[in-house]
Amino acid sequence: MAGDHRGARAPGAGQRAVRAAAHPDAHIFTSLPRPGTVRAARLLAEIGDCRSRFPDPESLAGLAGVAPVTRRSGTRIAHGFRWAVNRQLRDAVCDFAADSRHASPWAAGIYDDARARGKDHPLAVRITARAWTYVIWRCWHGGTAYDPAKHNALQRVPGQQRAAEADSPVSQEDR
């Protein structure tokens, strides 16, 4: 049968994972906590390899729909759900973030903190995903694999700086 396309199917998840493994940026996405081959391939496919598409981490978070929309009118400020997004990218990033909290204490802390503030599960996952977009963007733009030891060390630096400033006898006004 010349016109029968029943045997020709689009590449499945397994084939996409094999193709993604050969990509130059594959090591970045497979180094993340609990990415799995399919999830890493999905993240890579949705984010792509055009670095100029996302000049800063906020643009990645915005297109992924994990950054809230701020609406202002006079003195009223409201934050809401972002609807105009790349839904496949949001699904990929949120799927990764939801599962990463089981392997990363840092991600679990962000998720648990959001839940403690009264956020529901989907919002807590988006908050975690937003934090991950900054990490992923930095690794992606630097071309370096995710290293939890470096990441955990960087998370301690701001806390140490705040503690040092609090212990300092010089006040902020004197600086």
N, C-alpha and C positions, 0 to 999 in steps of 0.2 A: 504494500500500500504506500503509494508515494506521498499522500497528504496526511497520513496518520502520525500525529505527534504525541500519542499516548506514552511512548517509550522515552521521549526526550523531555526530561524535567529540568527545572532550574536547579542549580547547585544546592545541595542540602547543607545543613549545619556542619556535618563532618567534612565535606569538601571545602567549605569556607574556612574551617579551622586549619586544614592542611595548607591552603593558600596563604592564610594569614601568618602561619609559622615561617614562611619564606620571606615575609615582609621585613625591611630593615628596622622598623620600629617595634617589631613583635616582642623583643626582649623587654621593652618598657612595660607593656601591658601584661605580659606573663609573670613579671616580677611582683605585681601587686598581690596583696593577701587574698587567697582563695579565688583567683580569677577563673580557673578552669580554662580549657582550650576554647570552648565555644564562647564563653563570656568574654574572654580576652579578644577573640576574633571579632565579636560584635562591637566591643568598645573601639577597637582599631578601625573597623569599617565605618562606624558612625562618626568618629572624630576625624578620621582621615590622616593624610600626611602633609597637607598644605598648611604650614605653620602661620602663614599670613592670614588665614581664615579666622584665627583666634589670636589677636595681638596681645590680649591680656586674659587673665583667668576669669575676670568678670564676664567677658564676652562668651566664653565657654559655658559658664554657669547660667547665663541668661538664655542662650539658645537651647541648653539642656532643660530649662524650665525649673531649675532648682534654686534660683534666686527669686525672691518675691517681687511683685510689682508694687511700687509706691505711688499712691494717688494723693495729690495735695490740692486743697481748695481753701484758700484763706489760711486760717490757723488749724484747720483739720488735716490730719495726716492719717492715711489708712494703708495698710499693707495687705496685699491679696495674692491669690493664686495666679500664676502666669499661664495663660491659655495659649498665646501665640508662640509656640515652640516647635522644635523638631521632636515629635513624639517618640520616634525610634531611639533618638539619643537619650531622651529622658528615661525611657524604659531601660535602656542599657546601663546608664549611670546609676539609676535607683536600684536596679536589680543587683548590681555589683555592691553598692553601698549597704544594702540590706543584709547581704551575706558576709560582707567583710567584717561586720561587727562581731562575728563569731570567731574570727582569727586575729583581729587587731584590737588590743586593749584601748588604743587611742580612739578608734572608731566606736567601740563599745561605750567609752566614756562620753563621747559626743551624743550618741543615741540615748543613753541612760539619762544624761543631763536634760535633754529635750523632753523626755518622758516625765522627768521629775518636775519640770516647769508646766506640766499639764498638756503638752502637745500630744495629739493622737499619733498612731503608728505611721501613717503615710507622711505626715508632716515631719516627724522625727527622722524618717528615712531620707526625706528631701534635705533636711538640715545636715545630716551626715554626708549625703551626696554632694552638697555644696562644698563642704570642707574637703572632700576627696577631689573635687574638680581643681582646686588650687594645687594640691599635691600632684595630681596627674598632669596638669598643665606645665608645672615646673619641670617634672621629669621629661615630659614630651619635648618641651622647648630646649632643654639641655641635652637631650639625647641620652640621658642616663637612666639606668634601671632603678626602680624603687628600692631603697635600702632602709629597712626599718630601724637599724641602729643609728643612721644619720638622722632620720626623721624624728626619732624619739629624742635624740640629743638636741635637735633644733626646737622641739617642743619645750624642753627644760630651760632654754636660754631666756625667753621672755619672762618666765617666772623668776629666774635668778636675777634678772635686771630689775624687776619690780621690787624684789626683796632687798636688793642692794640700795635702790633709791629710797625705800622706806627706812632703812637703817642709816642712811646718810644724814649727817647733821646739817647739811646745806639744804635749804628749802628750795622749792621750784622757783620762787620769785627771785632768789638770789642768783640764779643761773643765768 
